[in-house]
Amino acid sequence: MIRTQIQQSDKQSKILKDLSINRRESVASLIRQVIDQFISSGAPNRIGQYQQAISVVGKYEADSPDISVEHDKYLDEGYSS
């Protein structure tokens, strides 16, 4: 294993110490478990997010051709009625 030094807030430290006592595991073990969970959940898939956003472009129609520019005005009108 590789030793790593981290800094944590007082609140984080207290929670980890309490968990360590309750679970009868070391704080280091708890931190490793959380890191493993984070890694296995994966980082956000930016390419997938961009593809999802692009997939809706042009999919819907609006009554006004300038809605992308004047959206705030139309929202104000809609909420004030």
C-alpha positions, 0 to 999 in steps of 0.5 A: 500500500502507498501511504497518503496524507490527507486533511479533513474538517473537524466534522469529517474527522469526528464522523470517521472516528465514530464510524470507526468505533461503531464498525470496529474498523480503522479510519484508514479502512473506511476511507479506502472503502469510500474511495473504492465506492467512488472509483467504481461509481465512475466519473461523470460521462461528459461525452454521454452527457453532451450526446444526450443534450445534443439529441434534443436539439431541434426536437421540439417546436416553438410558436415564436421563432425568437424564443431562444433569444427572448426566453426571459421575456416570454417567461415573465409574460407567462408567469405574470398572467 
